[in-house]
Amino acid sequence: MDVGLNNFPILDERLKRWGETVTVLVEMVQGFATRDLNLCLQKLMVAGDMNGGGILKDWKDLPMELLLRILTLVDDQTVIVASGVCTGWREAVSLGLTQLCLSWCKENMNNLVLSIAPKFTKLQTLFLRQNKPQLEDEAVEAIAKHCHDLRDLDLSKSFKLTDRSLYALAHGCNHLTKLNISGCSDFSDNALAYLTSTCRDLKSLNLCGCVRAATDKALQAVGRNCNQLQYLNLGWCEKVSDVGVMSLAYGCPDLRALDLCGCILITDKSVIALADRCHGLRSLGLYYCQNITDRAMYSLASSGRREQQARQDLLFASVFNGNGNGSKYGKGKNEGLRNLNISQCTALTPPAVQAVCDSFPGLHTCPGRHSLIISGCLSLTSVHCACCRQVGPFSPRWPTTITPESFSVQ
């Protein structure tokens, strides 16, 4: 990678004179876990003299803008080490770092978070996913105390965390828009409900495996407080019933993706509510929801036909009014469900599932594009998307009579 001066904006007149200084600095930052820092500083001073600058006498002489630019070229582990070089570097990282991932930390992540949280106060994205549980409540409390701009937080597999963490986030990080607490099995529904009362901007929430937190009570709070929610994972939350899902459907009409895999208590009522209220739904997971019947499928199919008809009406209006805006309505050809998982939903019959497939062109059963997942349902092997159907040699590609259906994009 070329790391010369040409790859950096001209920050001020000093940078114009640095030339090789920038290259030396990048090399130093990328490898100073094994380099002698004083030697690196000497190299920088020599490079500065060679370019007519003679301006480097100490680490504090490096412009903050240059440090921030350099730090974008290195990994997160190096950024943390860099923050301990000197006061100037620490200030640069504190002011400029907005995204950090600590998933590489296999040991002592808890102590690491405690030490860096007071430094990185401008963080907006923080990934703390762990292969083995390390984080404890005190670390999350430190994040909530210092990182008030946080928008995206991943705490997945933090099995040691308790409700203290959720209450801390509710008080200190109420601008969260994305939260992943999948696998955090000790959180309660009371704490989750309280979190949603302050973090009302949530758009993405992953509760997969949160068996104590994801209950109907908590989902009623989500539906009441988080009206902008678009993505929700409730996989294997066995306490969720129609009461909770219907609350979501009515309170979060902008839902785009909902995973209900393993939610064995839900019935057709949940799917019907989603079909009626969440017209932007693009992905729905119903794996092992064995109480789902054809009634739910026909409800989805009906919602798909209504959406298609609405788009065709708009296209008709555009074509016959001659306003030239018809092309934008064609973009709706892939709207509607694009992913549907009904594996192990053994009560479903081929006609009902075929109706769903016909209503949503974005659902595919063809090789390489499987987005309608029906594994474990041997009775559904006859269901196919339009791509899989053979067209006869004399079959007309376009209708011979102009009808509203003529304008549907194939």
N, C-alpha and C positions, 0 to 999 in steps of 0.2 A: 504494500500500500504506500502510495506517495504521500508523505506527510510534510511536504515543503510549504513554504509560505503562501504559494499560490492557492492552496486549499483552504485558506483562512480569509475572512473579510479583513479589510484594512481597518483596524480598530483605532489607531491613532498614529502619529508620526513616529513614535518609538518602534512600533512593529515593523514599519517600513525598513528600519535599519538592522533588523535582527537576522534576517536570512537564515543561516544554519542553526541559529539558536532554537528556532521552533522545532527543527528536526531532532536536535539533541534532547530537547525537553520531552517530546513525545516518546522517544526511545527510553528516556529515563523513567517516565511515569509507567510505561508498559512493563518495565522490569525492575523497578527499584525495590522489590522485595528481596533481591539478591545483590543489589548494587550498594556501593557506599555513597551516601547522599552528599557528603562533602566533596567527593571526587566529581560527582555529577555537577555540583554547583561550580566547581573550578572549570569544568568543560563549558558550561554556559557562559561564564565570565570571559573565557578565551574567545568563544564564538562571538560574543557581543563586541569585544575589542576588534576582532578581525573585520567586522562589518561596520566599524566606525561608530559603534554605539558607546561602549564602555560604561554601560549603565547598571550592570548587575553586580551588586555587592552582597546581597543577601536574598533569601527566599521572598522577603516582603517586597522586593523590587519588581517581582513578576506581576504584570497587570491582571486584575481579577478576571477581565473579559477573556484573556488568553487562557487562564487556568480553566475556566468553565468550558471553553472550546476544546481544550486538550482532554478534559475528563469525559467528554462525549465519545472519545475514541477507545476507551479502555473498559474492562469489565467491572461489575459492581464490587467485586472483592478488592480490586485495585483502588477503586474510589474510596472505600472505607479506610484503606491503609493511607491513602493520600491525605485524608482529612486529619491525620495525626502528625503530619510533617511539621506544620507551624501554624501560627495564628492566622496568617493570610490565607493559607490553603483551607483551613477549617472554616473561615468566613465565606470563602468562595463556594465551598461545597454546601454550606448551610443555606446560602442565598440562592444557589442555582440548581441544586439537585431536586427534581420533582418525581423521579421514578427510581425504585430500588427493589431488587429481588435478592432475598437471602436464602433461597431454597438450596443453594450449594453448601450451606453450612450444615455439616453433619453432626457436629458436637457444639455444645455451649451456645446455641442460638439464643437462649433466654438471656444470658449475660451480655451477648453482643447487642441485642435489641435495647437492653437497659442502658448500655453505654452510648449508643448512637442516637437514640430518640431525642435527647436534648440538643443534638447538633443539627439533625436534618429536619428542621421545623417546617420546611416548605414542601415536604413530600405530598404528592397527590395520589401516587400509586405505590402500593407496598405489597409484595408477594412473600408470604411466610409459610408456604406449604412445606410440610415435613414428611419424611419417610418414616421417622419414628418420633413420638411425641416429645417435644422439648419445651415449648412455650408454656409459661405459667401466667397466672392472672396479673402479676406485678409488671410483666413486660407489656401486656396490652394496656394496662393502666398508664404506663409511661408514654406509650404511643398516643393515647387519648389526651394526656396532659400537654404534650408538646406539638403534636401534628394536627392542628385544627383545620388544615386545608385538605385533609385526606378525602379522596373521592372513591378510590378503588382499593379494597382490602381483601386479601386472601389469607384466611386462617385455617384452611382445610386440614383435616387430620390432627387438629390440636386437641387431643383427647384429654389433656390435663386441665383445660380451661373450664371455668364454672360461670355462673351468672354474673359474677363480679365483672368479668370482661365485657359482657353486653351492656351492663349498666354504665360502665366507664365510657364505652363508645357512644352510648346515647347522650351522655353529657358533653363529651369532648370532640366528637367527630360527627356532628349532625348534618354535614354536607355530603355524606356518603351517597353515592349513586349505584355502587356495585359492591356486594358483600358475599363472600364465599365462606361459609362455615360448615361445609359438608363434612360429615363424620364427627362433628363435635357433639357427642352423645349426652353430655352432662348439662347442656343448656335446657332451661325450662321454658314452657310456653308463656309464663308470666314475664320473664325477662325479654323474650322476643317481642311480645306485645308492647312492652315498654319502649324497646328500641324503635319500633315503627312509629311510636307517638312523637318522636323527635326527629328521626331520620326519614322525613316524608318525601325526600327526593329520590328514593331508591327506585332504580329501573331494572336491576338484576339482582336476584337473590337465590343462592344455592343452599338448600336445606337438606340435600340428599343424606339420608341416614340419621337425621336429627330426630330421633323417634320421640323424645320427650318434648322438644320445642315445637315441632310441627303438628299441632292439633287443630281442631276446628276453632277453638278459642283464639289461637294465635292467628289463624287465617282470616277470621272475622276482623281482627285488628288490622291485618295487612290490607284487606279490602276497604276498610274504613279510612286508613291513613295514607296508603301508598298508591294513589290513583294513577301515578305515572308508570307503574310497574309493567315491564315488557317481557322479562325472562324470569321464570321460576322453576326450580327443580325440587320436586317433592318425592323423589324416588325412594321407595322402601320406607315411607313414613306411614306405617300401618294404622295409625289412629285417625288419619284423615278420612272424612266421610263426605257425603253430598252437601252437608251443611257448610263445611269449609270451602269446598270448591265453588258452590253457588255464590257464596259471599265474594269470592275472588272474581267470578264472572260479572257480577253486578257492580263491584267496586273498582275493578281494574279493566275497563273495556279495551285498553290498548295492549293487552297481552299478545305477544308474538310467539312465544314458545313456552310450553307447559309440559313438564315431565311428571306423570302420575304413575310411573311404572311401580308395580308392587303395592299400590294403594288398594288393597283388596276389598275395602268397604264401599267404594264408590259404585254407583249404578248409572243407568241411562240418564237420570236426572242431571247429573254433573255435565255430561256431554251435551245434552240438549241446551242447558243454560249457556255453555261456552259457545255453541253454534249460534244461539240467538243474540248473544251480547258481544262476543269478542270477534268482530268481523275481520280483524287484522291477524288472526291466528294463523301461523305458518307451520308450526311444528307441535305435534301432540303425541305424547308417549302414554300408551295404555297397556303396556306389557303386563300380563298376568292379572289384568282386571277382568276376572271371569264372570262378573255380574253384568257386563256390558252385552247388550243384545242388538238385534237388527234395528230396533227402534232408534237407538243412538246413531247408527250408521245412516239411516234415512234422514235423520235430522241434519247431520253434517252435509249429506248430499243436497238436501233442500237449500241449505244456506249457501252452498257453492253455486247452485243454479240461480239463486237470487242475485248473487254478486256478478255472475256472468251476464245476467239480464240487465243489471244496472250499467255495466260497462258497454253493452251493446246499445242501450238507449242513448248513452252519451255519444257513442260513435255515430249513430244515426243522426243525432242532432247536429253534430259537427259536419257530417257529409252533406246533409240536405240544406243546412244553413250556409254552406260555402264559406265558413270562417277559416278554413285551412288548418284547424287545430286537430284534425282527426288522428294524426300520427301519434300524438301523445297518449291517446286512449289505447292504442295498440300495445303500449308498454305494459298494460294490465294482463297480458296473456299468461303470465306466470304467477299471477296473484293467487291468493287462497292457499290452502294446505300444500306444503311441499314435502313434508315428512310426517308419516303416520305409522306408529308402531302398535300393531294389534296382535303381536305374537302371544300365543297361549290364551287368546280370547276365544275359547272353543265353542261358545254359543252362537257365533256369527255364521251366516250362510252366504254363499257366493253371490246371489243377486243383490243383497244389501251392500256388500263390500264393493261389488262392481259398480253400483250406483255412485258410491263415493269416488271411485277411481275415474268414472266418466265425468263427474262434476268438477274435478280438480286436475287440469292438465299437467300440473307440476308433480303429481304423484306418478312414480314409475316402478314397474316390475321388471323392466328389461335389464339385461346384463350390464354391469358397470354403472347403473344409475338407480340402484335399489333405494327408493325412498318410501315405498309402501312395504313395510316389513310384516310378513305373515308367517314366519317360521313357527312350527309347532301347531299349525292349523291345517291339517291334511285336507280338510274339506274345501279349502280356499285355493287349491292349486289351479283351478280353472280361471281365476281372476287375472286379467291382464290389462296393462295400459294400452293406449292407442298405438304406441311405438311397436308393440308386439303383434298387432293384428296384420294379417296378410291382406293386401289390397289386390283384387283381381285385375287382370290386364285390361279389362274394358270398364272398370269402375271409374266414373267421372270424379275428377279431383275436386271440382267446384259444383255447387248446386246449380241446376238449370233454371230455377225460379228464384227471384229475389225475395227473400224473407228476412226477418231479423236475424235468423241463424246464419244467413249468408255472410254476415260481417264478423262472425266469431273467428278468431285467429286459430288456425290449426296447429 
